Amino acid sequence: VISVGLFETILPNSYVAGSNLTVTVNAQWFNTGTAGATRLVSVAVHSMNDNGVTSANLVSTAPAEFTATATDYSFLVDGSQLLVGSRIALQITMQLQESGGGTLWSKFNSVRMS
């Protein structure tokens, strides 16, 4: 099962133009069943212009394998193209393979940007 969360935000006045960002996702899987070989969480970040056209993915961190325990996973965002007031689109993708005939679910509990 692949689950995707997508939202956009605007970088605040406190952002230092050109500096890298870290997106931290707290994620886990839960319920009954056996998790298969695929248990990945990944983040993509794209800058957006006024017409909604997006840049290439600014995240260089590879997908992380997530567990049944709520855990923070950090992803580095290249800030060299970003300015104060930049619109960015964040996409969180979770892939969970269930191999035991149960009903596993994946969820992200929180998303932080620093």
Secondary structure, DSSP 8 states (H G I E B T S, - for coil): -EEEEEEEEE--TTS-TT--EEEEEEEEEESSS-EEEEEEEEEEEEEE-TT--B-S--B----EE--SS-EEEEEEE--TT--TT-EEEEEEEEEEEE-SSS--EEEEEEEEE-
